[in-house]
């Protein structure tokens, strides 16, 4: 642990959605505070998050193994895990029902946001993201730990089926009604370009009517999230009406979660994730698609 005796954290206080490295260093070692490494990388990065975790992680952190939390029985590519699958993983990691969870990552695609949405969607409420992630922690010369900490299995909790998740059918219905705005988190060249998607293969393009806020635009240069005012301005500049519901999408549901978290920080909670995202939509020859400039 970072300190033998940390300041007590009142577990009855709400956990803010975003915590600083200073906050985590101050409260590390507090009973009922659990830190999870939610790193996961695109194949092109050629990085092994489990090996990197063992080589150096925030002291006391446990490895979530986010890449394995996929419901392989679902027809949706890279689908959110089932409630039992997620509950079992949390039990293996010794996460109790009353614990407060802080997530971090060391990924270019900011995968702690995917873990945050996954937990929240299944009814786990006490979840925060470490602002700036492992990179900021390291940049401040804070301590790291190697190997795996000792963990004692907890009782498996009962989780709900995921909420705030839009299906392909929902997206098709929304094309007819435009009840909810669709915001794509991929880079503009993938959303409005032609040719082949450099990440997942298949064609570039978008769900017709989609707006675009590339996920990297919600961060400051040091990898921390922009202020709530700046986040709201970022979405509004892209044409998003923050008085109306939003569905986010991306390639496979990862960076779309970054936009969901940014919207939450900006005070907008009427949101949902299209979990199948472009990977599912583009592979179906029956779904309408748009390509090229608007």
BELDA-V196080 format. One record per residue. N is the residue number from 1. RES is the residue in one letter. PHI is phi in whole degrees, -180 to 180 (none if undefined). OMEGA is omega as a letter, one per 30 degrees, with the letter a starting at -180 (NA if undefined). Layout:
BEGIN
N_RES_PHI_OMEGA / N_RES_PHI_OMEGA
END
This chain:
BEGIN
1_X_none_a / 2_X_-68_a / 3_X_-140_a / 4_X_-66_l / 5_X_-131_l / 6_X_-92_l / 7_X_-60_a / 8_X_-66_l / 9_X_-106_l / 10_X_-70_a / 11_X_-72_l / 12_X_-82_l / 13_X_-75_l / 14_X_-62_l / 15_X_-88_l / 16_X_-66_a / 17_X_-66_a / 18_X_-131_l / 19_X_-123_a / 20_X_-87_l / 21_X_-63_l / 22_X_-64_l / 23_X_-61_a / 24_X_-66_l / 25_X_-61_a / 26_X_-70_a / 27_X_-104_l / 28_X_-58_a / 29_X_92_l / 30_X_-68_l / 31_X_-56_l / 32_X_73_l / 33_X_-112_a / 34_X_-118_l / 35_X_-109_a / 36_X_-122_l / 37_X_-84_a / 38_X_-107_a / 39_X_-69_l / 40_X_-158_a / 41_X_-130_l / 42_X_-65_a / 43_X_-55_a / 44_X_-63_l / 45_X_-72_l / 46_X_51_l / 47_X_-123_l / 48_X_-109_a / 49_X_-65_l / 50_X_-67_l / 51_X_-66_l / 52_X_-66_l / 53_X_-60_a / 54_X_-64_a / 55_X_-76_l / 56_X_176_l / 57_X_-143_l / 58_X_-60_a / 59_X_-52_l / 60_X_86_a / 61_X_-68_l / 62_X_-114_a / 63_X_-90_a / 64_X_-72_a / 65_X_59_a / 66_X_-57_a / 67_X_-61_a / 68_X_-87_a / 69_X_-87_l / 70_X_-132_l / 71_X_-82_a / 72_X_-77_l / 73_X_-85_a / 74_X_-85_l / 75_X_-73_l / 76_X_-80_l / 77_X_-63_l / 78_X_53_a / 79_X_-68_l / 80_X_-54_a / 81_X_-68_l / 82_X_-71_l / 83_X_-56_a / 84_X_-67_l / 85_X_-63_l / 86_X_-70_l / 87_X_-61_l / 88_X_-65_l / 89_X_-64_l / 90_X_-62_l / 91_X_-65_l / 92_X_-59_a / 93_X_-85_l / 94_X_75_l / 95_X_-87_l / 96_X_-88_a / 97_X_-59_a / 98_X_-85_a / 99_X_-69_l / 100_X_-100_a / 101_X_-112_l / 102_X_-113_a / 103_X_-104_l / 104_X_-144_l / 105_X_-148_l / 106_X_-131_a / 107_X_-114_l / 108_X_-65_a / 109_X_-103_l / 110_X_52_a / 111_X_-73_l / 112_X_-61_l / 113_X_-67_l / 114_X_-63_l / 115_X_-64_l / 116_X_-59_a / 117_X_-65_a / 118_X_-56_a / 119_X_-68_a / 120_X_-63_a / 121_X_-63_l / 122_X_-91_l / 123_X_97_l / 124_X_-86_a / 125_X_-93_a / 126_X_-89_a / 127_X_-136_l / 128_X_-135_l / 129_X_-111_l / 130_X_-78_a / 131_X_-67_a / 132_X_90_l / 133_X_62_a / 134_X_-64_a / 135_X_-61_l / 136_X_-70_l / 137_X_-57_l / 138_X_-66_a / 139_X_-63_l / 140_X_-95_l / 141_X_58_l / 142_X_-82_a / 143_X_-69_l / 144_X_-123_a / 145_X_-128_l / 146_X_-109_l / 147_X_74_a / 148_X_-113_l / 149_X_-72_l / 150_X_-71_a / 151_X_-132_l / 152_X_-114_a / 153_X_-58_l / 154_X_-102_l / 155_X_-70_l / 156_X_-71_l / 157_X_-87_l / 158_X_-96_a / 159_X_-106_l / 160_X_-86_l / 161_X_-63_a / 162_X_-63_l / 163_X_-101_l / 164_X_59_l / 165_X_-121_l / 166_X_-98_l / 167_X_-94_l / 168_X_-61_l / 169_X_-62_l / 170_X_-60_a / 171_X_-68_l / 172_X_-65_l / 173_X_-62_a / 174_X_-67_l / 175_X_-61_a / 176_X_-79_a / 177_X_-104_a / 178_X_53_a / 179_X_-67_a / 180_X_-126_l / 181_X_-75_l / 182_X_-110_a / 183_X_-123_a / 184_X_-96_a / 185_X_-92_a / 186_X_-75_l / 187_X_-63_a / 188_X_-59_a / 189_X_-66_l / 190_X_-84_a / 191_X_-78_a / 192_X_-109_a / 193_X_-92_l / 194_X_-108_l / 195_X_84_a / 196_X_-100_l / 197_X_-64_a / 198_X_-73_a / 199_X_-98_a / 200_X_-110_a / 201_X_78_a / 202_X_73_a / 203_X_-87_l / 204_X_-66_l / 205_X_145_a / 206_X_-157_l / 207_X_-69_a / 208_X_-52_l / 209_X_87_a / 210_X_-67_l / 211_X_-92_a / 212_X_-136_l / 213_X_-127_l / 214_X_-55_a / 215_X_-58_a / 216_X_-65_a / 217_X_-75_a / 218_X_-91_a / 219_X_-112_l / 220_X_-77_a / 221_X_-62_a / 222_X_-89_l / 223_X_87_l / 224_X_-83_l / 225_X_-73_l / 226_X_-66_a / 227_X_-67_l / 228_X_-54_l / 229_X_-63_l / 230_X_-67_l / 231_X_-66_l / 232_X_-60_l / 233_X_-63_l / 234_X_-62_l / 235_X_-70_a / 236_X_-63_l / 237_X_-64_l / 238_X_-87_l / 239_X_94_a / 240_X_-82_l / 241_X_-92_a / 242_X_-75_l / 243_X_-91_a / 244_X_-118_a / 245_X_-64_a / 246_X_-132_l / 247_X_-114_l / 248_X_-103_l / 249_X_-144_l / 250_X_-162_l / 251_X_-81_a / 252_X_-142_l / 253_X_99_a / 254_X_-88_a / 255_X_-72_l / 256_X_-60_l / 257_X_-68_l / 258_X_-61_l / 259_X_-65_l / 260_X_-62_l / 261_X_-67_l / 262_X_-63_l / 263_X_-63_l / 264_X_-59_l / 265_X_-61_l / 266_X_-80_l / 267_X_91_a / 268_X_-109_a / 269_X_-114_l / 270_X_-84_a / 271_X_-135_l / 272_X_-153_l / 273_X_-109_l / 274_X_-85_a / 275_X_-68_l / 276_X_-68_l / 277_X_49_a / 278_X_-64_l / 279_X_-60_l / 280_X_-79_a / 281_X_-62_a / 282_X_-72_a / 283_X_-83_l / 284_X_-97_a / 285_X_-66_a / 286_X_-87_a / 287_X_-81_l / 288_X_-71_a / 289_X_-138_l / 290_X_-119_l / 291_X_-144_l / 292_X_79_a / 293_X_-61_l / 294_X_-67_NA
END
